[in-house]
Amino acid sequence: MMLRVWVVAASLVVVFTQGEWSSEARSPFSQDLISSLSQMRKNKRTSQTGITTTDVIWLQDCSPRLAYVTERQDAALRCNLLAPSGTQLTWYKNNFPLLRQGAAQEVSQALSRQEALEEHTNMVEYQGSALSSVDEALSARLHFVSLVYIDCVDAQDVADYSLEVTTPNNQVVFRNFTLQITGQGQQGQTCRYSTAVVNNLPRIFQYSLEARAEVGAALTLPCRSQGFYTRHVWYFNNSPLPSAHPNYQVVTTGDLVIHQVNQQSYGSYTCRVVSTRFTGLEHNVYTQVNPQVRTI
């Protein structure tokens, strides 16, 4: 039971910093979406004058560029952003792709073309066509949350980290972070567990707090997790989604694909990642899907 409580709280760990930092994720859509999209439209209108256009909006719930942690604490780098559905998110540590113990790409030995697309580009396809496209990006936007869990911090964790964001129309932007140790602090929970136990903790490192999509759009709700021996279970308005539904598909990464959004698609979705080895060990995240906001 103690393990289960700790896992649920793990994503709320605060990195001790000397800059702005928020430990609580908040959806920006209800307050900031209209102004954010208006600014994006302004950027696109002025792109002909040399101003770079972007489909990505970084939110204040990102970790600061220079993040300080204490030795042997449990911490997490975090970034929140608005981006089109189908956007690819990839973390790097000292310019090398960050590997997640127990994540889908770690345990897949032989990948089909579709599986390779899902595992290595954070995109999915069905019926031979890629789900993400410029048209779909214009009709579906997500509030992404992406994390890097740093367990029992030691000198090997001191590094430069970066989050690469690639939109469906191939715009690429980065967010860079430098992690440094400052003194010693209270020992984190993971310091008390063996590596085998830590590697079996189900922890979601990429999801969406909210999605805005028009009727008829294809939409992918991310739910990427690490930890060996886990399974994903999706719920809609607190009821389990049927395993065989013509409009829903849970792909091998754990993401939920809504093939075509309709009025009945709007509501609250829950992704639950549960351990198949330890009873009661799980991690839940919630995504609210709402109609797209149109601006003049």
Secondary structure, DSSP 8 states (H G I E B T S, - for coil): -HHHHHHHHHTT----BSS---SS----HHHHHHHHHHHHHHHHHTGGGT----S-EE-TTS--SEEEEEET--EEEEEEEEEETT-EEEEEETTEE---TT-HHHH-SS--HHHHHHHHHS--EETTEES--HHHHHHEEEEEEEEEEE-S--GGG-EEEEEEEE-TT--EEEEEEEEEEEEE----GGGGS-HHHHHT--EEEEEEEEEEE-TT--EEE-EEEE-SSEEEEEEETTEE--SSBTTEEE-TTS-EEESS--GGG-EEEEEEEEESSSTT-EEEEEEEEEE-----
